[in-house]
């Protein structure tokens, strides 16, 4: 075998692997970097989060991504330039974090990069005959590997689509491996730019689990705050709490076929954007609403769509637990509204399961990389629930 295939074989056979997971979401807050020690694979996966940081993006970085983000028409040269540039920038961020943690890159076995989603186009959204599901993430894995000197796995979502899925959500695999608990029904709720959850049944049946998007998480609220308050987000829901939600506007926001579609399903800011809000305001006669009232209604929109989706799978006769993660977890108004729908609901965060909720998605990509290299034997998914029975991640060698 060659140098790198020998190295991969050695990594796969190690008792413990040191893997970095990277996540950059649609909110464009920054790059989550999780340094994980992982043992085993499949349902025997054991993860220890050794270090975690979020490298906050500069305004210049965000503006560069927004030039091509969630737009049907973009400058092709700009897109072409951004793909390697994001890989290089992410690689430099990784090296900076490792230096801060006093970890030599040579000690790290694998780097797992989600990349930066710039467009998500499930068939239900694009509606074009002859084309299937599609999604696109930039931040080239080869540039990451060469920059850091670490074997890199990237572009996970393409394999998911090739296997029959929609390219999202991918959390279901890692959620099943590290968060399932025999005898306890669990929902792993993640509220990022888009909200999604994984259903983990108490019987541990891999044929019953699934993951689905529920609708907007932070994306509409953040975009509105950025446009009207010149702030990145509504910290502690301080602005939304100054307003009153509008029943008419909320009803108009909920009036879309996405919310009636069955599970699993995916969506993105390609649907839930400020024009979607403007159209809802126009149809509900609320274009003159105050900004604080709009924000209060958008918080209710996120909470309502999450709660409606959860309600569809809940058995009121059975207790279950919800473990939250993602930036929306820090919005107290959204979380209060979800809890109010389910009196007595046992709701915590993934911190209760020994995983920092802000790091969870980055950790899950480290788990996906671990499974691709050292696992792949645990039965999960049949395609019928949008969960292809596959391993994911393209491998880039550093030399």
HUMOJO-V525888 format. One record per pair of residues at least 12 apart in sequence whose C-alpha atoms are under 10 Angstrom apart, sorted by the first residue. I is the first residue (numbers start at 0). GAP is how many residues later the second one is. If there is no record, write none. Layout:
BEGIN
<<I:GAP> <I:GAP>>
END
This chain:
BEGIN
<<2:396> <3:147> <3:392> <3:393> <3:394> <3:395> <4:392> <6:102> <6:144> <7:101> <7:102> <7:143> <7:365> <7:366> <7:389> <8:364> <8:365> <9:99> <9:364> <10:98> <10:99> <10:359> <10:362> <10:363> <11:28> <11:29> <11:97> <11:358> <11:359> <11:360> <11:361> <11:362> <11:363> <12:27> <12:360> <12:361> <13:24> <13:25> <13:26> <13:95> <13:360> <14:23> <14:24> <14:25> <15:20> <15:21> <15:22> <15:23> <15:24> <15:30> <15:31> <15:93> <16:19> <16:20> <16:21> <16:22> <16:23> <16:30> <16:90> <16:91> <16:92> <16:93> <16:353> <16:357> <17:17> <17:18> <17:19> <17:20> <17:21> <17:29> <17:30> <17:31> <17:32> <17:89> <17:90> <17:91> <17:92> <17:93> <17:348> <17:352> <18:15> <18:16> <18:17> <18:18> <18:19> <18:28> <18:30> <18:31> <18:88> <18:89> <18:90> <18:91> <18:92> <18:93> <18:131> <18:132> <18:133> <18:344> <18:346> <18:347> <18:348> <18:350> <18:351> <19:13> <19:14> <19:15> <19:16> <19:17> <19:29> <19:30> <19:31> <19:32> <19:74> <19:78> <19:88> <19:89> <19:90> <19:91> <19:92> <19:93> <19:130> <19:132> <19:342> <19:343> <19:345> <19:346> <19:347> <19:349> <20:12> <20:13> <20:14> <20:15> <20:31> <20:73> <20:89> <20:90> <20:91> <20:92> <20:93> <20:131> <20:132> <20:338> <20:339> <20:340> <20:341> <20:342> <20:343> <20:344> <20:345> <20:346> <20:347> <20:348> <21:12> <21:13> <21:32> <21:68> <21:72> <21:89> <21:90> <21:91> <21:92> <21:93> <21:132> <21:337> <21:339> <21:340> <21:341> <21:342> <21:343> <21:344> <22:31> <22:89> <22:90> <22:91> <22:92> <22:93> <22:336> <22:337> <22:338> <22:339> <22:340> <22:341> <22:342> <22:343> <23:30> <23:31> <23:33> <23:66> <23:89> <23:90> <23:91> <23:92> <23:93> <23:337> <23:338> <24:89> <24:90> <24:91> <24:92> <24:93> <24:167> <24:168> <24:169> <24:301> <24:336> <25:43> <25:44> <25:90> <25:91> <25:92> <25:93> <25:166> <25:167> <25:168> <25:192> <25:193> <25:242> <25:243> <26:35> <26:165> <26:166> <26:167> <26:190> <26:191> <26:192> <26:193> <26:195> <26:196> <26:205> <26:206> <26:242> <26:300> <27:28> <27:29> <27:30> <27:31> <27:33> <27:34> <27:35> <27:37> <27:38> <27:88> <27:89> <27:165> <27:191> <27:204> <28:25> <28:26> <28:27> <28:28> <28:29> <28:30> <28:33> <28:164> <28:203> <28:204> <28:298> <29:23> <29:24> <29:25> <29:26> <29:27> <29:28> <29:31> <29:32> <29:60> <30:22> <30:23> <30:24> <30:25> <30:26> <30:59> <30:62> <30:63> <30:84> <30:85> <30:331> <31:20> <31:21> <31:22> <31:23> <31:24> <31:58> <31:61> <31:62> <31:326> <31:327> <31:328> <31:329> <31:330> <31:331> <32:18> <32:19> <32:20> <32:21> <32:22> <32:57> <32:60> <32:61> <32:64> <32:65> <32:78> <32:79> <32:80> <32:326> <32:328> <32:329> <32:330> <33:15> <33:16> <33:17> <33:18> <33:19> <33:20> <33:60> <33:63> <33:77> <33:78> <33:322> <33:324> <33:325> <33:326> <33:327> <33:328> <33:329> <33:330> <33:331> <33:332> <34:13> <34:14> <34:15> <34:16> <34:17> <34:18> <34:59> <34:62> <34:63> <34:66> <34:68> <34:73> <34:76> <34:324> <34:327> <34:328> <34:331> <35:12> <35:13> <35:14> <35:15> <35:16> <35:72> <35:326> <35:327> <35:328> <35:330> <35:331> <36:12> <36:13> <36:14> <36:71> <36:72> <36:329> <36:330> <37:325> <37:328> <37:329> <37:332> <38:328> <38:331> <38:335> <39:330> <39:331> <39:334> <39:335> <40:136> <40:137> <40:326> <40:327> <40:329> <40:330> <40:331> <40:332> <40:333> <40:334> <40:335> <40:336> <40:337> <41:131> <41:132> <41:134> <41:135> <41:136> <41:325> <41:326> <41:328> <41:329> <41:332> <41:333> <41:334> <41:335> <41:336> <41:337> <41:338> <42:131> <42:132> <42:133> <42:134> <42:135> <42:136> <42:137> <42:332> <42:334> <42:335> <42:336> <43:133> <43:134> <43:331> <43:334> <44:129> <44:131> <44:132> <44:133> <44:134> <44:322> <44:325> <44:326> <44:330> <45:131> <45:132> <45:321> <46:131> <46:307> <46:308> <46:316> <46:317> <46:319> <46:320> <47:306> <47:307> <47:315> <48:305> <48:306> <48:307> <48:310> <48:311> <48:314> <49:51> <50:46> <50:47> <50:50> <50:308> <51:45> <51:49> <51:304> <51:306> <51:307> <51:310> <51:311> <52:41> <52:44> <52:305> <52:306> <53:39> <53:43> <53:304> <53:305> <54:35> <54:38> <54:39> <54:41> <54:42> <55:37> <60:25> <60:28> <63:14> <63:15> <63:18> <63:22> <64:13> <64:14> <64:17> <64:18> <64:21> <64:51> <64:52> <64:53> <64:73> <65:52> <66:12> <66:15> <66:51> <67:14> <67:50> <67:51> <68:47> <68:48> <68:49> <68:50> <68:51> <68:200> <68:201> <69:47> <69:48> <69:49> <69:50> <69:51> <69:198> <69:199> <69:200> <69:201> <69:203> <70:47> <70:48> <70:198> <70:199> <71:47> <71:198> <78:39> <78:59> <79:58> <81:56> <81:57> <81:58> <82:32> <82:33> <82:54> <82:55> <82:56> <82:57> <82:58> <82:60> <83:54> <83:55> <83:56> <83:57> <83:58> <83:59> <83:60> <84:53> <84:54> <84:55> <84:58> <84:59> <85:29> <85:30> <85:52> <85:53> <85:54> <85:55> <85:57> <85:58> <86:26> <86:28> <86:29> <86:51> <86:52> <86:53> <86:54> <86:55> <86:56> <86:57> <86:58> <86:59> <86:60> <87:51> <87:52> <87:53> <87:54> <87:55> <87:56> <87:57> <87:58> <87:59> <87:60> <88:50> <88:54> <88:55> <88:58> <89:23> <89:25> <89:49> <89:50> <89:51> <89:53> <89:54> <89:57> <89:58> <90:20> <90:22> <90:48> <90:50> <90:52> <90:53> <90:54> <90:55> <90:56> <90:57> <90:58> <90:59> <91:52> <91:55> <91:56> <92:55> <93:17> <93:50> <93:53> <93:54> <94:52> <94:53> <94:54> <104:43> <104:44> <104:45> <105:42> <105:43> <105:44> <106:43> <107:40> <107:41> <107:42> <107:43> <108:41> <108:42> <108:43> <108:261> <109:35> <109:39> <109:40> <109:41> <109:42> <109:43> <109:256> <109:259> <109:260> <109:263> <109:285> <110:30> <110:33> <110:34> <110:37> <110:38> <110:39> <110:40> <110:41> <110:42> <110:43> <110:254> <110:255> <110:258> <110:259> <110:284> <110:285> <111:29> <111:32> <111:38> <111:39> <111:40> <111:41> <111:42> <111:43> <111:44> <111:250> <111:251> <111:252> <111:253> <111:254> <111:255> <111:256> <111:257> <111:258> <111:281> <111:282> <111:283> <112:26> <112:27> <112:28> <112:31> <112:39> <112:40> <112:41> <112:42> <112:43> <112:249> <112:252> <112:253> <112:256> <112:280> <112:281> <113:23> <113:24> <113:25> <113:27> <113:39> <113:40> <113:41> <113:42> <113:43> <113:247> <113:248> <113:250> <113:251> <113:252> <113:279> <114:21> <114:22> <114:23> <114:24> <114:25> <114:26> <114:39> <114:40> <114:41> <114:42> <115:20> <115:21> <115:22> <115:23> <115:24> <115:39> <116:18> <116:19> <116:20> <116:21> <116:22> <116:40> <116:151> <117:17> <117:18> <117:19> <117:20> <117:151> <117:152> <118:15> <118:16> <118:17> <118:18> <118:19> <118:149> <118:150> <118:151> <119:13> <119:14> <119:15> <119:16> <119:17> <119:46> <119:47> <119:48> <119:146> <119:147> <119:148> <119:149> <119:150> <119:151> <120:12> <120:13> <120:14> <120:15> <120:45> <120:46> <120:145> <120:146> <120:147> <120:149> <120:150> <121:12> <121:13> <121:39> <121:43> <121:44> <121:45> <121:46> <121:143> <121:144> <121:145> <121:146> <122:43> <122:143> <123:42> <123:133> <123:134> <123:137> <123:141> <123:142> <123:143> <124:133> <124:141> <124:142> <124:143> <124:145> <124:146> <125:144> <125:145> <131:29> <131:30> <131:32> <131:34> <132:25> <132:28> <132:29> <132:31> <132:32> <132:33> <132:34> <133:23> <133:24> <133:27> <133:28> <133:31> <133:32> <133:33> <134:22> <134:23> <134:26> <134:31> <134:32> <134:33> <135:19> <135:21> <135:22> <135:31> <136:17> <136:18> <136:19> <136:20> <136:21> <137:16> <137:17> <138:15> <138:16> <139:12> <139:14> <139:15> <139:256> <140:12> <140:13> <140:14> <140:252> <140:253> <140:254> <140:255> <140:256> <140:257> <141:12> <141:252> <141:253> <141:254> <141:255> <141:256> <141:257> <142:253> <142:254> <142:255> <143:252> <143:253> <143:254> <144:250> <144:251> <144:252> <144:253> <144:254> <145:250> <145:251> <145:252> <145:253> <146:251> <147:250> <148:248> <148:249> <148:250> <149:246> <149:247> <149:248> <149:249> <150:244> <150:245> <150:246> <150:247> <150:248> <151:217> <151:241> <151:242> <151:243> <151:244> <151:245> <151:246> <152:212> <152:213> <152:215> <152:216> <152:217> <152:219> <152:220> <152:239> <152:240> <152:241> <152:242> <152:243> <152:244> <153:211> <153:214> <153:215> <153:238> <153:239> <153:240> <153:241> <153:242> <154:237> <154:238> <154:239> <154:240> <155:12> <155:14> <155:209> <155:212> <155:213> <155:235> <155:236> <155:237> <155:238> <156:12> <156:13> <156:235> <156:236> <156:237> <157:234> <157:235> <157:236> <158:229> <158:231> <158:232> <158:233> <158:234> <158:235> <159:223> <159:226> <159:227> <159:228> <159:229> <159:230> <159:231> <159:232> <159:233> <160:225> <160:226> <160:227> <161:226> <161:228> <162:219> <162:220> <162:223> <162:224> <162:225> <162:226> <162:227> <162:228> <162:229> <163:218> <163:219> <163:220> <163:221> <163:222> <163:223> <163:224> <163:225> <163:226> <164:99> <164:100> <164:101> <164:218> <164:219> <164:220> <164:221> <164:222> <164:223> <164:224> <165:98> <165:99> <165:100> <165:101> <165:220> <165:221> <165:222> <166:99> <166:219> <166:220> <167:28> <167:43> <167:44> <167:45> <167:96> <167:97> <167:98> <167:99> <167:218> <167:219> <168:26> <168:27> <168:28> <168:29> <168:41> <168:42> <168:43> <168:44> <168:95> <168:96> <168:97> <168:98> <168:217> <168:218> <169:28> <169:40> <169:41> <169:42> <169:191> <169:194> <169:195> <169:198> <169:217> <169:222> <170:17> <170:18> <170:19> <170:25> <170:26> <170:27> <170:39> <170:40> <170:41> <170:189> <170:190> <170:192> <170:193> <170:194> <170:196> <170:197> <171:16> <171:25> <171:26> <171:27> <171:28> <171:37> <171:38> <171:39> <171:40> <171:192> <171:208> <171:209> <171:215> <172:25> <172:33> <172:36> <172:37> <172:38> <172:191> <172:192> <172:194> <172:195> <172:198> <172:207> <172:208> <172:214> <172:216> <172:217> <172:218> <173:24> <173:186> <173:187> <173:189> <173:190> <173:191> <173:192> <173:193> <173:194> <173:197> <174:12> <174:13> <174:22> <174:23> <174:24> <174:25> <174:34> <174:35> <174:36> <174:185> <174:186> <174:189> <174:192> <175:12> <175:22> <175:23> <175:24> <175:25> <175:28> <175:29> <175:30> <175:33> <175:34> <175:204> <176:187> <176:190> <176:191> <176:194> <176:201> <176:203> <177:175> <177:177> <177:186> <177:189> <178:21> <178:144> <178:171> <178:174> <178:175> <178:176> <179:19> <179:20> <179:21> <179:22> <179:23> <179:24> <179:29> <180:19> <180:20> <180:21> <180:22> <180:23> <181:18> <181:19> <181:20> <181:21> <181:22> <181:23> <182:18> <182:19> <182:20> <182:21> <182:137> <183:16> <183:17> <183:18> <183:19> <183:20> <183:134> <183:135> <183:136> <183:137> <184:14> <184:15> <184:16> <184:17> <184:18> <184:19> <184:129> <184:130> <184:133> <184:134> <184:135> <184:136> <184:137> <185:12> <185:13> <185:14> <185:15> <185:16> <185:133> <185:134> <185:135> <185:136> <185:137> <186:12> <186:13> <186:14> <186:24> <186:123> <186:126> <186:127> <186:133> <186:134> <186:135> <186:136> <186:137> <186:160> <187:12> <187:23> <187:133> <187:134> <187:135> <187:136> <187:137> <187:160> <187:161> <187:162> <188:22> <188:23> <188:24> <188:25> <188:117> <188:121> <188:133> <188:134> <188:135> <188:136> <188:137> <188:140> <188:158> <188:159> <188:160> <188:161> <189:23> <189:27> <189:116> <189:133> <189:134> <189:135> <189:136> <189:137> <189:138> <189:139> <189:159> <189:160> <189:167> <189:168> <189:170> <189:171> <190:22> <190:23> <190:24> <190:25> <190:26> <190:27> <190:28> <190:111> <190:112> <190:115> <190:133> <190:134> <190:135> <190:136> <190:137> <190:138> <190:139> <190:140> <190:143> <190:144> <191:24> <191:25> <191:26> <191:27> <191:133> <191:134> <191:135> <191:136> <191:137> <191:166> <191:169> <192:22> <192:23> <192:24> <192:25> <192:26> <192:27> <192:28> <192:29> <192:75> <192:76> <192:79> <192:133> <192:134> <192:135> <193:19> <193:20> <193:21> <193:22> <193:23> <193:24> <193:25> <193:26> <193:72> <193:73> <193:74> <193:75> <193:78> <193:108> <193:132> <193:134> <194:17> <194:18> <194:19> <194:20> <194:21> <194:22> <194:23> <194:24> <194:71> <194:72> <194:73> <194:107> <194:108> <194:110> <194:111> <194:131> <194:133> <195:15> <195:16> <195:17> <195:18> <195:19> <195:20> <195:21> <195:68> <195:69> <195:70> <195:71> <195:110> <195:113> <195:114> <196:13> <196:14> <196:15> <196:16> <196:17> <196:109> <196:112> <196:113> <196:125> <196:126> <196:127> <196:128> <197:12> <197:13> <197:14> <197:15> <197:66> <197:112> <197:124> <198:12> <198:13> <198:111> <198:114> <198:115> <198:123> <199:120> <199:121> <200:119> <201:118> <204:174> <204:175> <204:176> <205:172> <205:173> <205:174> <205:175> <205:176> <205:181> <206:172> <206:173> <206:174> <206:175> <206:176> <206:177> <206:178> <206:180> <207:172> <207:173> <207:174> <207:176> <207:177> <208:171> <208:172> <208:176> <208:178> <209:53> <209:54> <209:170> <209:171> <209:174> <209:175> <209:176> <209:177> <210:52> <210:53> <210:54> <210:55> <210:174> <210:175> <210:176> <211:50> <211:51> <211:52> <211:53> <211:54> <211:55> <211:97> <211:173> <211:174> <212:45> <212:50> <212:51> <212:52> <212:53> <212:54> <212:55> <212:92> <212:93> <212:96> <213:44> <213:45> <213:49> <213:50> <213:51> <213:52> <213:53> <213:88> <213:89> <213:90> <213:91> <213:92> <213:93> <213:94> <213:95> <213:96> <214:39> <214:43> <214:44> <214:50> <214:51> <214:52> <214:53> <214:54> <214:56> <214:57> <214:86> <214:87> <214:88> <214:89> <214:90> <214:91> <214:94> <215:51> <215:52> <215:53> <215:55> <215:56> <215:57> <215:82> <215:83> <215:85> <215:86> <215:87> <215:89> <215:90> <216:51> <216:52> <216:55> <216:81> <216:82> <216:84> <216:85> <216:86> <216:88> <216:89> <216:109> <216:110> <216:111> <216:112> <216:117> <217:15> <217:16> <217:80> <217:81> <217:84> <217:108> <217:109> <217:110> <217:111> <217:113> <217:116> <218:14> <218:49> <218:50> <218:53> <218:54> <218:55> <218:79> <218:83> <218:109> <219:49> <219:52> <219:53> <219:54> <219:55> <219:56> <219:57> <219:75> <219:78> <219:79> <219:81> <219:82> <220:12> <220:13> <220:16> <220:19> <220:52> <220:53> <220:73> <220:74> <220:75> <220:76> <220:77> <220:78> <220:80> <220:81> <221:12> <221:73> <221:76> <222:50> <222:51> <223:49> <223:50> <223:53> <223:67> <223:70> <223:71> <223:74> <224:14> <224:15> <224:66> <224:67> <224:70> <226:47> <227:63> <227:64> <228:62> <232:98> <233:61> <233:97> <234:95> <234:96> <234:97> <235:94> <235:95> <235:96> <235:97> <235:98> <236:58> <236:59> <236:62> <236:93> <236:94> <236:95> <236:96> <236:97> <237:54> <237:58> <237:93> <237:94> <237:95> <238:52> <238:53> <238:54> <238:55> <238:56> <238:57> <239:51> <239:52> <239:53> <239:54> <239:55> <239:56> <239:57> <239:58> <239:59> <239:60> <239:93> <239:94> <240:51> <240:52> <240:54> <240:55> <240:58> <240:91> <240:92> <241:49> <241:50> <241:51> <241:53> <241:54> <242:46> <242:47> <242:48> <242:49> <242:50> <242:51> <242:52> <242:53> <242:54> <243:46> <243:48> <243:49> <243:50> <243:51> <243:52> <243:53> <243:56> <244:47> <244:48> <244:49> <244:50> <244:51> <244:52> <244:53> <244:54> <244:55> <244:56> <245:38> <245:40> <245:43> <245:47> <245:48> <245:49> <245:50> <245:51> <245:52> <245:54> <246:37> <246:50> <246:53> <247:32> <247:33> <247:35> <247:36> <247:37> <247:38> <247:49> <248:28> <248:31> <248:32> <248:33> <248:34> <248:35> <248:36> <248:37> <248:38> <248:40> <248:44> <248:45> <248:48> <248:49> <248:52> <249:27> <249:30> <249:31> <249:34> <249:44> <249:46> <249:47> <249:48> <249:49> <249:50> <249:51> <249:52> <249:54> <250:29> <250:33> <250:46> <250:50> <251:24> <251:25> <251:27> <251:28> <251:29> <251:30> <251:31> <251:32> <251:33> <252:19> <252:23> <252:24> <252:25> <252:26> <252:27> <252:28> <252:30> <252:31> <252:44> <252:45> <252:48> <253:26> <253:47> <253:48> <253:50> <253:51> <254:25> <257:13> <258:46> <258:49> <258:50> <259:49> <261:47> <261:50> <262:46> <262:49> <262:50> <262:122> <262:123> <263:120> <263:121> <263:122> <263:123> <264:120> <264:121> <276:17> <276:21> <280:13> <295:37> <295:38> <297:36> <298:29> <298:32> <298:33> <298:34> <298:35> <298:36> <298:38> <299:33> <299:34> <299:35> <299:36> <299:37> <299:38> <300:33> <300:36> <301:26> <301:32> <301:33> <301:35> <301:36> <302:25> <302:30> <302:31> <302:32> <302:33> <302:34> <302:35> <302:36> <302:37> <302:38> <303:30> <303:33> <303:34> <303:37> <304:33> <305:28> <305:31> <305:32> <306:30> <306:31> <306:32> <306:33> <306:34> <306:35> <307:30> <307:33> <309:12> <309:28> <309:32> <310:30> <310:31> <315:26> <318:25> <318:26> <318:27> <319:25> <319:26> <319:27> <320:24> <320:25> <320:26> <320:27> <320:28> <321:23> <321:24> <321:25> <321:26> <321:27> <321:28> <322:23> <322:24> <322:25> <322:26> <322:27> <322:28> <322:29> <322:30> <322:34> <323:23> <323:24> <323:25> <323:26> <323:27> <323:28> <323:33> <323:34> <323:36> <324:23> <324:24> <324:25> <324:26> <324:30> <324:31> <324:32> <324:33> <324:34> <324:35> <324:36> <325:23> <325:24> <325:30> <325:31> <325:32> <325:33> <325:34> <325:35> <326:30> <326:31> <328:19> <328:20> <328:28> <328:29> <329:28> <334:12> <364:27> <364:28> <367:23> <367:24> <367:25> <368:22> <368:23> <368:24> <368:25> <368:26> <369:21> <369:22> <370:19> <370:20> <370:21> <370:22> <371:18> <371:19> <371:20> <371:21> <371:22> <371:23> <372:18> <372:19> <372:20> <372:22> <374:16> <375:13> <375:14> <375:15> <375:16> <376:12> <376:13> <376:14> <377:12>>
END
